[in-house]
Amino acid sequence: MLLTRQTTNKIKFKPWNDGPAPRHTFEDEFEGDETKPSPVPEIKIDLKEHGSIDYLIVAPKNISVIVDSLPQRKAIGSIRISYPELKVQTTTQESTEDDYDEDEQLYNAIHESNSSSMYSELEIPINVYGGSIAGIVVPHFTNAITYNILSRRIIEAFDSMVKKDWITLSPCSINNNQSLNKLNISTGNSLLEMIPNLKPPHFITGIGASIISELNNLGTSSFIPLVLNSEGQPGFEKVSNDAIVDSGYVLSEILIKDHYKDDYLKKISSSVRKFNSYSNSGMYL
């Protein structure tokens, strides 16, 4: 379509084309029925008999390499997450449906399938490293309620066991040419004091934020909240390679005995190189 504009002496023609129809469309992630509250998870922590530990590290799945590379891993328990409310709702719905409605049955089947994928039952392992460092790697949850309840259960189970510090690793798009930040705390550790504090408008979400919030509510100040530079949507961030290496170095100085430090840092460096090869393999040059 052409638009014309009359001036004093001449007419100007300006092209005005409608944009082409998109070749692909993306559907929004299933968010459930807004008229119904999100199901409350049932979380049970099963711990084998274990004495006190010095540190507990909690990290999201996309930073798992920092925890998994720690030496001398041994399983000491697990966290089971289930949603019994969904089973009750499904059973009740089936018992109350007297008349068969094909459209209603199809809708219910789709809704049940989406709900089962969003609120699936899972088991999170709890490991101890070197006998004195416990580590928990938490997957991404769409339902924020799960993070809040999970953080409470973890603190209830480990509060009396942790003798030194809680350590959280959280991704954040820092965007200030810094790979690693920390929340504004006073640690007394010269290495940690060198790490810049996270400043507004930056923030953290997920399991790290929930753990820190619960510890603050309890008046606990013995925690080290590290923030790693990343990019992407919350829960699916791609963490900077420099941030992974730098945080690994910080943890090696705090947690690991001298004769294991080199092996730990080598594992992290090797994993970072693998990440680079995977991400570059699909690029068009």
C-alpha positions in Angstrom: 0.0 0.0 0.0 1.3 3.5 -0.8 0.6 6.5 1.3 0.8 10.0 -0.3 1.3 13.3 1.4 0.4 16.6 -0.4 2.9 19.4 0.0 3.0 22.9 -1.5 4.7 22.0 -4.7 5.2 18.2 -4.9 3.7 14.9 -3.8 5.9 12.5 -1.8 5.4 8.7 -2.0 6.3 6.6 0.9 6.3 2.8 0.9 4.2 1.2 3.6 4.3 -2.6 3.5 2.6 -4.9 6.0 5.0 -7.3 7.6 5.1 -10.9 6.3 3.3 -13.6 8.2 5.6 -15.3 10.6 6.8 -18.7 9.5 6.8 -20.1 13.0 4.9 -19.4 16.2 5.6 -20.3 19.8 3.1 -21.3 22.3 3.3 -20.0 25.8 4.3 -22.5 28.5 1.4 -24.1 30.1 0.5 -22.1 33.2 -2.5 -24.1 34.4 -6.0 -22.9 35.2 -5.8 -19.4 36.7 -9.0 -19.9 38.6 -7.4 -22.8 40.5 -4.6 -22.3 43.0 -1.2 -24.0 42.3 -0.9 -27.4 44.0 1.1 -27.4 47.2 4.0 -29.9 47.0 4.7 -32.5 49.6 8.4 -32.6 50.4 10.1 -35.3 52.4 13.9 -35.4 53.2 15.4 -38.7 53.9 18.8 -38.5 55.5 21.1 -41.3 56.5 22.8 -41.0 59.8 25.5 -38.4 59.4 27.3 -36.2 61.9 27.8 -32.4 61.6 29.1 -30.8 58.4 31.0 -27.6 58.0 29.3 -26.3 54.9 26.1 -26.8 52.8 26.1 -25.7 49.2 22.8 -25.2 47.4 22.8 -24.5 43.7 20.4 -24.6 40.7 20.8 -27.2 38.0 22.5 -24.9 35.5 25.4 -24.4 37.9 25.7 -28.0 38.9 29.2 -28.5 37.6 30.6 -26.4 40.5 29.1 -28.7 43.0 29.5 -32.0 41.1 33.2 -31.4 40.6 33.9 -31.4 44.4 36.1 -34.4 45.4 35.1 -37.5 47.4 31.4 -37.6 46.8 29.2 -39.8 48.8 25.4 -40.1 48.9 23.8 -39.4 52.3 20.1 -39.0 51.4 17.5 -37.6 49.1 14.6 -35.1 48.8 11.3 -36.4 47.4 8.8 -34.0 45.9 5.3 -35.0 45.0 1.9 -33.4 44.5 -0.8 -35.5 46.2 -3.4 -32.8 45.5 -3.3 -33.5 41.8 -4.1 -37.2 42.4 -7.0 -36.3 44.6 -8.4 -33.8 42.1 -8.2 -36.3 39.3 -9.9 -39.0 41.3 -12.6 -36.7 42.4 -13.2 -35.4 38.9 -13.5 -38.9 37.5 -16.0 -39.9 40.2 -18.2 -36.8 39.6 -18.5 -37.1 35.8 -21.7 -39.0 35.1 -22.3 -37.9 31.5 -19.7 -38.4 28.9 -18.7 -35.3 27.0 -16.1 -35.8 24.3 -14.8 -32.1 24.4 -14.7 -32.1 28.1 -12.8 -35.4 28.3 -10.3 -34.1 25.7 -9.8 -30.9 27.7 -9.3 -32.8 30.9 -6.8 -35.2 29.3 -4.7 -32.3 28.0 -4.9 -30.5 31.3 -3.9 -33.6 33.2 -1.0 -34.2 30.8 0.3 -30.7 31.2 -0.1 -30.7 34.9 1.8 -34.0 35.2 4.7 -32.6 33.2 4.7 -29.3 35.2 4.2 -30.9 38.6 6.0 -34.2 38.2 7.3 -36.2 41.1 11.0 -36.3 41.4 13.9 -37.1 43.7 16.9 -34.9 44.4 20.0 -36.5 45.7 21.9 -35.2 48.7 25.7 -35.8 48.6 28.5 -35.1 51.0 32.0 -34.2 49.7 35.1 -35.0 51.7 33.0 -35.8 54.8 32.4 -32.1 55.7 30.7 -30.5 52.7 27.1 -31.3 51.8 25.7 -30.3 48.4 22.2 -30.1 46.9 21.5 -29.3 43.2 18.0 -28.2 42.7 16.2 -28.3 39.3 14.0 -25.5 37.9 10.5 -25.3 39.2 7.8 -23.3 37.4 5.8 -23.1 40.7 7.5 -20.6 43.0 5.7 -22.2 46.0 7.9 -25.3 45.6 11.1 -23.2 46.1 9.7 -21.7 49.3 8.6 -24.9 50.9 11.8 -26.7 49.7 14.0 -24.1 51.3 12.2 -24.4 54.6 12.5 -28.2 54.6 16.2 -28.0 53.8 16.9 -25.6 56.6 14.8 -27.6 59.1 16.9 -30.7 58.2 20.3 -29.1 58.2 20.2 -26.1 60.5 21.6 -28.1 63.4 24.1 -29.9 61.2 25.8 -26.9 59.5 28.6 -25.7 61.8 30.2 -23.0 59.6 28.4 -21.5 56.6 25.6 -22.0 54.1 26.7 -21.3 50.6 24.3 -20.4 47.8 25.1 -20.1 44.1 22.7 -18.0 42.0 22.8 -16.8 38.4 22.1 -13.1 37.6 22.6 -10.9 34.5 25.1 -8.6 36.2 26.1 -6.7 33.0 28.9 -4.6 34.6 32.0 -6.4 33.4 32.1 -8.5 36.5 31.9 -12.2 36.5 31.2 -12.7 40.2 29.3 -10.8 42.9 28.1 -11.5 46.4 25.2 -10.2 48.4 26.1 -7.4 50.9 27.4 -9.4 53.8 30.4 -9.2 56.2 32.3 -12.5 56.1 35.6 -11.6 57.7 37.2 -13.6 54.8 39.7 -11.5 52.9 39.1 -13.3 49.6 35.3 -12.9 49.9 35.7 -9.2 50.9 37.4 -8.7 47.5 34.3 -9.8 45.6 32.0 -6.8 44.7 28.6 -6.6 46.2 25.5 -7.0 44.0 23.9 -3.6 43.5 20.4 -2.6 42.4 18.7 -3.0 40.0 20.2 -6.5 40.0 18.5 -9.3 41.9 18.4 -13.1 42.3 15.6 -15.6 42.1 15.1 -19.3 42.6 16.3 -21.6 45.3 19.2 -19.3 46.3 16.9 -16.4 47.0 14.5 -18.7 48.9 17.3 -20.1 51.1 18.7 -16.7 51.9 15.2 -15.3 52.7 14.5 -18.2 55.1 17.9 -17.9 56.8 17.3 -14.1 57.3 13.9 -14.9 58.8 15.6 -17.2 61.3 18.3 -14.6 62.1 21.1 -16.7 60.7 24.0 -14.6 59.3 26.4 -17.5 58.6 25.9 -17.7 54.9 27.9 -16.9 51.7 25.6 -15.9 48.8 27.6 -15.9 45.6 26.1 -14.5 42.4 27.3 -15.6 39.0 27.1 -13.5 35.8 24.7 -15.1 33.3 22.2 -14.3 30.6 18.8 -15.6 29.7 15.4 -16.1 31.2 15.2 -16.9 35.0 15.5 -20.6 35.5 17.2 -21.2 32.1 20.2 -18.9 32.3 23.4 -19.6 30.6 26.1 -18.9 33.1 29.3 -17.1 32.1 32.3 -19.4 31.8 34.4 -16.9 33.6 31.9 -16.8 36.5 32.0 -20.6 36.7 35.8 -20.7 36.9 36.0 -17.7 39.3 33.5 -19.2 41.7 35.2 -22.5 41.5 38.5 -20.8 42.6 36.8 -19.1 45.5 35.2 -22.3 46.7 38.4 -24.2 46.4 40.1 -21.7 48.7 37.4 -21.9 51.3 36.4 -25.6 51.2 39.0 -27.8 49.7 42.2 -29.1 51.1 45.4 -28.3 49.2 46.0 -31.7 47.6 42.5 -31.7 46.0 42.4 -28.1 44.8 44.2 -28.7 41.5 42.0 -31.6 40.5 38.9 -29.7 41.4 39.8 -26.7 39.3 40.9 -29.0 36.4 37.5 -30.6 36.4 35.7 -27.3 36.2 38.0 -26.1 33.4 37.4 -29.3 31.5 33.7 -28.9 31.8 33.8 -25.3 30.7 35.7 -26.3 27.6 33.1 -29.0 26.8 30.4 -26.4 27.2 32.2 -24.2 24.7 32.5 -27.0 22.2 28.8 -27.9 22.4 27.7 -24.3 22.1 29.9 -23.7 19.1 29.1 -26.9 17.2 25.8 -25.5 15.9 27.1 -22.1 14.7 27.0 -21.1 11.0 30.3 -19.5 9.9 
